[in-house]
Amino acid sequence: MQLFKLGVLSVCALRVFGNPIEWDQTNFNSLNEYIEGEDNDEIDNDSLHRLRKLTLGEINFIHTTDTHGWLGSHPNQKDYDANWGDFVSFVELFKHRRIDKKKQDLIIIDTGDKHDGSGYSDATVPNGVESTKLFNELDYDLLTLGNHELYDGERVTLEYYTTVLSPKFKDKYVASNVDFITENGDLVPFGNKFVYMETPANHLRVLCLSFIFNFQNNNPRAKVTPAIDSVNLPWFQQLIQEYPEEKLDMLVIFGHIPARDEENHELKDLHEYLRQIYPNIIIQHFGGHSHIRDFVEFDPKGTCLQSGRFSETVGFLSINNVTNDEPEISRSYIDFNKRSFKFHSHSLDLLTKRGAKVTYRLNQLRQSLQLDERFGTVPQTYYMMVRPIDSEDNIYHLLKNKVIPKLESDLVPSDELALNRIIMLNTGAVRFDLYKGPFTRDTEYSVLPFANDWKYMKLEKWVAIQIEDYLNDQSVIAMLTPPEQKSIQNMMIKMSSQSENNQIDCPFITKPRLTEGYTTSDDYGCDGDDTPHNSQKIYPLPNVIQASTFRTDESTSYQNEIIDFIFFSFLKDDILNALQHIDPSKIYSDNDVKGYGGKSAKQLLRDYIIEVSA
């Protein structure tokens, strides 16, 4: 029996893991042949074409994060062709076929962000009402929330009442620095402040806490306390008195917080604080939010695994010699596809009753939401960050030059429209590459998941043309760019430091027959990805892009000319701030911002695809 002690609730029991199934070398070889297909002779001659095996330990972890509604696979990417039903089957099969219940423990963790990225979550009202039910079919042992569960009161209440208080997860949901605000304005814990467990196989004593990064959005139904402040509150001080180091074998700290953050270093600061209290035991972190694969070593007994985004990655971590002075820690990043799931679960198929039921429900939901409704065909793939921003293969280049200039106002009288205009949007409005192939309703939600409202201001040209440079001259503005952008900057800092110190420098892979994909460099080296891929060069993004529409010669139009400066409503505060720095002689305020109307960026992109598909 696996015992839990909860920060708010009572002691409970978790199910015992299933019996392992014998798996001999004959079956393993058959699986390799089944997976690799007819060309396996050539593949066997090159180790780069073979999947890397997982290293299992005394305690093992399966980790997901930042799924953002991606429950139905990636239709145009074979490397991520598994759906949530396949994943449910994989977890069940892995427990039964890979985990020896007498010697090994397995804990399954998710670290939040389940909205904004797929029609499964975003095409329903409320957002996520159906996808949450399907997500919750997985038997997580520990789970928490991300900032996308906190964007508005509707999402907060959905998460709280359907997941936090659910019979299935009420003893497993942890949010150590988040409180729920009731209708009466009272603060109550958003689930458990902590969970204490003893694992069934090795009887490891584990204290689990969860922290989200310092996300402040004035949500009327939730309050986030900075992690480093929350550990100074009375409940935490009482907790460490109740669970001193001699009563524990390890800490598990999981949450929606980046593993690596050179600017805010919230997790690093938290780890250093906890290490002062628990100097000798393992502190194992699981992170999220910044949409990358990463593994950070804070010290020999303190590491953090971060497992990507969008159901592209399943993170796996194992620890041997947990209570010894020199534990052995292994990490892997599993490509979210059927081939990897079969390989690592030692299975010739992924059919389990529960998994098949989830797949059926996914298909039914997809039909009811009309997510396969096709509007046209994308003629080529347009990338966010693996092609230069001025490349014909870059989606921002496409939006700037072909899509956004088509915007027309349906609110402003034609005689009030200026002759010349600038249209601006933040790069974070785009969340995914636009892949060659069918352009469906689901594609729209994947690429441009956020609703946008066009606003505009009447500005002198000399002021308006400086806004883009001002915003892009700032360091990465976290709320304006995709989450990956800040991570890229952090990784560049890490790689520069490694180069200076003659540490690991991972090669840039270009091998025939390999597809482009993840080639992760982390603190443990270059071998974490289970599937070999060709490397992709990552290009930095600006905070904003803009399309200028000048019906007169821009070079000859006078600087004091009044133009229309149009932008996403999301950008309003940043633009007003920029204006005060560019033109301090005036006071710019909300009163200067008016509605522009017109089709959303999502609708404009659909129109463009319809046009090029004709």
N, C-alpha and C positions, 0 to 999 in steps of 0.2 A: 504494500500500500504506500502511496506517495502522499505524505501529509502536508497540508498547507496551514499556515497561520496568516490571517489577513489583517491588513491595517485598519479595516473598518468592520469586517464581517467575522465569522467564526471559523473554527477548524473544520476542514472538509476532506474528502477523499477524492483522488483522481484515479481514473481507470488504470488498470494494470496493462502494460504494453503487451502486444501479442507475441506468440511463440515464433522463434526464428524457423525458417524452412531451410533444409540442407541444400547446398548449391555446390555442385562439383565442377571440375575443370571442363568436362565435356559440355555441360550446359553453358558454361561461360564462353567457350569457343563458338558454340552454335549462336550465341547471342551476338558475338562480334560479327559473324558472317551475316546474320539476319540484319544487323544494323548497317554494316558497311556496304552491303550489296555486291553486285557482280564484279566491281572493280577493286575488291579488297586486296588482291595480290599486290597491286601497285601501292595501295595505301599502307599495307603492312611493311613495305620497304622503307617507309618514311615515317618516323615516329611523330612528326608534326601532324599527321593525319589521324592520329589515334586519340581518343578521349583520355584525359588524365583521371586516374582512379581517385576516389576519396580515401582519406586516412581516418578510420574510426578510432575512438578513444573510450575512456571510461565514461565520460560525459560528452554528449553530442548535441549540436544545435542546428536546427533548420530555421532560416531567417528570411522574411520578406519585408519589404518596405516600399512606400511610394507607388503602390499599384495603380492609383488614380483611375479606378474603374476598368482597367484593362483585364477583363475576365474572359474575353472571347478570342484570344490568340491574336496574332498579327497576320492578317490574311496575305499581305504582300511580302512577308519576310519568313522564309522557311526555317531560319535559325531560331525563330520564336513561335513555332506553330502549335504549341500546346495551349489548351484553354484551362479554365479553372477546374473543370471536371477532371481533366487529365492530371492536374496537380493534386487534387484530392485523392485520386487513385494512387499517384506516386507516393504520397506520404503514407497512405495505408500499407502499400506494398513494401516500402522501405522499412517501416516499423516491423513488419512480420518477417521479411527476408534478410534484413541486414543487421537488425539490432538483436543481440543476445540478451534476453531479459534478466539473465542471471549475472551478467558481467557489465552490461552497458546501459546507460541512461540516455534518453532522448527528450529534448525540450524544444517546442516549436513556438516561434516568436514572430510577432509583427509590430512594426514601429510607425504605423499610421500613414495618413494621406490616401483616402479611398475615393475622392471626388475629383472632377475636372480633368478629363483626358480621354473619355470614351463615351459613346452613346449609351452604354449600359447604365452608367451613373447619371449622365448629364441630360438625357432625353426624357427623364421622368420628373414629375412634380409631386413631392419635393425631390430635389436633386439627391440621388442615391437611395431612394426608398426601396427600390427592387434590388439593386446591386448589393446593398448591404446584406440582404437576406442570403444571397448566394455566397458572398464573401464569408459569411458566418457559418457556412457549411463545413469549413475546415476546422479541425479540432485543435485550435491554438491553445497552448498552455499558458502563454502570457501575451497580452496585447494592450495597445494604448492608442492614443489619438495623435493626429498631426495638425498642422495649421489649417489645412483645408476642411477639417471637421469643425473649425472655429470661425469660419468666414462670416457667418451670420447666425442669428438666433434659431432659425429653422433647422440648420444643420446640427447645431449643438444639441437641441432637444431630440432630434432624430437619433443621434449617437447615444445620448444619455438613456433614453427610454427603450431603444431597440437592442442595444448592445451592452451598455454598462450594467443595466439592471436585469438583463436577460438571465434566466436560470442557468444557461450554458456558460456564461462568461462573468457572472457577478463575482465569482471567487478568483477570477484570473485577470480582470481588467485593472491596470495600475496606472495612475496619473499622480505622481508625487507632488507636482507643483501646479496643478490645475484644480480649480473649484468650480462647481456648477452653481449658477445663481437661479434660485427658484422664482416663481412668479411673485412671491412676496418680498423678494430682494434678499433672502437669506442665502448665505454661502454654505454649501455642503460639499464634501469631497466628491470629485469626479471619478467615482470608483474607489479603489483601495489606494491608500498612501504607500503601502508596501505589501509584499507577500513573502512569507517564509515557507520554505518547502524542504522536505527530506526526500531524496530521490530513492526509488524502489530498489534499484540494483545495488548501488554502492553506498547507499545511506549517507549521501553527501548533504550537509546542512547548508542551505543556500538562502541568502537574503536577497530579495529582488526589489528594485526601485525603478521608477521610470520618470524621465524628465523631458519636457519639450523645450526648445530654444526660447529665448525671450521674445515671444510673439505678442505684440500689443496692438490690438485693433479696435479697442473700445466696444467689444461685443457685450450686449446687455445681458447675456445668459452665461457668460464664463469669465473667469479671472485667471490669468497666468502670473505666477510669481517667479521672478528669475531664479534659476536653479541654485545659484550660489547663495541667494538670500533664503531660499526655502530650507536649506540645511541648518540654518540658525534659528528656525522656529521651534517652539516647545515640543511639538510632536516628534520632530526628528531627534532632538536632544534626548528625549525619553526613549526613543527607539534604540539609540546606540548604547544606552545604559542597559536596556533589556537584552540586546544582542552584542555583547563585547566580542572581541576577536576569538577568544577561546571557545566560544559557543558556535563558531561558524567555520565552514571549510572554504567558502567562496562567496563573493558578491556578484550578482548579475544586475548591471545597470543598463537598461534599454530605454530607447526613446527617440523622439523625432528631433534629433540634434546632430549636426554634422560631426563625423569622426575627426575631420581635419578642418580647422578654421583659424587661419593665421591672423585674422583681424580681431575676432571676438573671443576666440579660444575658450568658449564656455565649457566644453567637455573636458578640456585639459585642466582648467581651473577646478572643475568639480572633482576630477580624478585626484589631483594633488591634495585637495581637502580631505577626500576619503582615505587617501593613503596615509595621512597623518594619524587617522583613527584606526585603520586596519593596515599596519605596516608589513604584514607577513603573508597574507592570504591572497589568492587570485581575485582580481577585480576585472571581470569580463564585461565589456561594453558592447552594445549593438546600437548603431546609429541610423540616421536617415536624413531626409530633407534635400540634400544637395544632388541627388539623382546620379551618383556615380558608384562604381565599385571601388572600395578602398579598405585598407587594413592598416591600422596605426598601432605602433608599439609605444606606449607611454613608459613602460618599464618591463623587465622580464616576466613579471606576473600581472601585467596590466595592459590589455590590448583592446582594440575596438574593430569590429567588423561592420562594414556598410555594404548593403546588397542591392545597389542599383536602383532601377525604376521600371514602371510600366509593364510588369510581368515579363521582363527580359532576363531576370536573374533570380535564382534561388541561392542564397548564401548558406554555406555549410561550415561549421567550425567544430573541432573536436579537441579535447584536452585529455592527456594521459598524465599519470603521476600528479593528480590534482593536489594532494596534500604534501607533496615532497618539495624540497627547496628548488628543484629544477624541473618544473612541469614542462610537458611537451605539447605545444599548441600547433594545430594545423588549420589552415583556412582554404576554402575553395569557393569559386563562383561558378554555379551550374547554369548553363544556357537553358532558358525556359522553353524546351522543346521535347517532343516525344522521344527522340533518339536518346537524349541525355537521361530522361526519366527512366526509360527502359534499361539503359546501361547501368545506372547507379542503383536501381532497385532489383537488378538481376531478374528482369521480367521480359518475357517475349511479347507481352501486350500490357496495356494499361487499363484493362477492363476490370473494374470493381463495381459492385452494385451501387454504392454511394456516388462514385465518380460518374458513372453513366447517368444517374439521375440528375446530377448537377449539369452535365452536358445537355441533357434533354431540356431542362429548365432554361438554360442559356439560349438554346435554339428557339424555344417558345417566346422568350422575352425579345430576342432579336427580331422575330417576325412581328410581334405585336407593336414594336417601336419602329418598324420599317427601316431598320438600320442598313439593310442591303439595297434600299432604293438607290438606283444608279442614275446619276445626273450626267455622266460623261466619262471620258478616259483621260487620265493624266499622261501626257506624251513622253515624259521622262521623269527621273527622280530629282527632286529639289531638296537639298540638304540644309540643315541649320548651321552646323559648325564644322563639318568635315570638308567643306569647300570654301574658298575665300568669299567674303561677303559681296565682292564685285564680280563674282563668277556667274555665268549663265546657269550654272547648276545649283545656285544658292537660292533658297526660298525667299530671303529678304530682298534679294535683287529682283526676283519675280514680283513680289508685292509692290516694291517701290516703283518699278517701271511699267508693269502691265496691269496691276489690279487696283491699287489705291487711287490712281489718277482718274478712275471711272466714277468716283464718288460724286453724287449730285445731291444738293440739299432739297429737302421737301418741307422745310420749315421757314427758310428765309426767302422773302419776296425777291424775285429776280432783279428788281431795280435797286436792291440793297446789297447785292453781291458785288464784291470788288472784282476788278478785272484780273488781278493776279492773286495767287494763294499758295500756301504751303500746308501740307497735310503730314502730321507726325503721329507715329505710334511707337510704343516701347517694344523692344525685341522680345520681352517676356510674354507678350501676347501670343506668340507662336510657341507651341509646346512640342511639336514633333515634325519630323521630316515628312515631306509629301512624296509618297512613293509612286513610281510608274505603275499604271494599271487602273482598275475601276475606281472612279471617284464616287463614293457613296455618302449617304447621310452620316454614317459612322466616321468616314474620313474627315468630315467637317469638324466633328467634335474632337477628333484626335489632334488635328493641326491647330485649330483655333477654338479651344473649348470655352473661352470666356465671352459672355455677352458684353458688347461695347456700345457706348452711347457717344456719338460725335458731338463735341462742343467746339466753339470757335470764339476768337477775339479779333477785334479790329486793332491792328498794330501798325506802327510805322515800319516800313520795310527794313530800315537799318537796325531796328530792334529785333524784328522777327527772324532775320537771317542769322542772328547770333545765338539763338536759343539752342539749336542742335549742338553747336560746338561747346557751349557752356555745359550742357548736360553730359556730353560725352567726354569732356575734359575732367570731369569728376572721376573718382575711383568708381569701381563697379557699384551701382546703386541696386542693392539686393532686390528691392521690390519691382525694379523696372526690367531686369534681365531674366532669362531662364535660370533656374536654380543651378544648372551645371556651370554657368559662367564663372561664378565665384569659385567653384571647385577647380576650374581650369587654372585660375590665377594661383590658388593654393598649391596645385600640383606643380606649376612652373617654379614656384619658390622651392618646393621640396626637391625637384630635379636639379635645380641650380645648386642647392646645398649639397646634394649627393655628388654632383660633379666636382665641386670644390674639395670635397673630402674623400674623393676616389672611392665612393661607395657604388652600389649596384647601378648600372646604366643599362636598361633593358633595350634590346635591339629593335629596330624597326623592321617588321616582318613583311616580306613580299615574296610569297611562294605560289607557284602555279597550283590551281585547283582549290586554294583556300578562299573562302569568302571574307569580305571585310567584316570586322566585328571587334569585340573587346579584346585588347591585348594589355592587360592591366599591370601597371607598375605600382607596387605598394611597399610597405616597410619590410615585408618578408621576401621581396624579389619579384620575379617575372613569371612564376609558374602557378599562379592561383586560378586562372581560367581553366575550366574543365575541357573546353573546346578550343583547339588552335585556330587562330584567324590571322588574316593579314591586317596589319596595323592601319589605323586611320590617323592622318595628321589633323589635329584640332586647331581651329583658327578662333581667335578671340572675337567677341561681338561688342559693338557699341551698346550703350544704354538705350539709345533711340535711333530710328531712321526716319527719313522724311522724303516725301515726293513734292517737288516744286512744280507748280503749273503757272507759268508766266505766258500770258497771251501777248504781252509786249516783250521786247528784247530786254532780258533781265539785266544785261550789262549797261543798258542806256536808261533804264527806268530810274527815276530820281529817288534818293534815299529816304525822303520824307513821305513818299507815296504810302497811302493807307492800303494794306492788303488784308486778306482773310487768313488768319492763322488757325488751322483746324487740328483737332487732336482728340485722342481717346479721353473720355471723362476721367479715367484712372490717373491720367497725367496732370490733372489740374493743379494740385498743390506743388508739384515739382516745377511746373511752368511758372506759376506765380512767384515762387521763390527765385527762379532764374531771372525773371523780369526785374525784380527788385535789385539784383546785382548788376544787371546789364544797364538799366536805366533808373538809377536811384533818384532822379529828379521828379519821378512820378510815383504815386501810390497805386499799385495794381491790386484788385480785390475780386472776390466772387461776383461782384456787381458788373464787372467787365466781361464775365464769361456768359455766353448765350448758347442756346441749343442750336445745332446745325441740322440735325436730322440726317436722313438718307439711309441707304442700306448699310448693314453691318459689314465688317470686314469678312465675316464668314459668308454672307450673301454675295459680296463682290467677288470672292474667290470662286464660288459656285458659278456665277455668271461667266467668269473668264473661262472656266473649264468647259462649260456648255458651248461657248463660242469657239474654242479651239477644237472641240470634238465634232463640230458640225461638218 
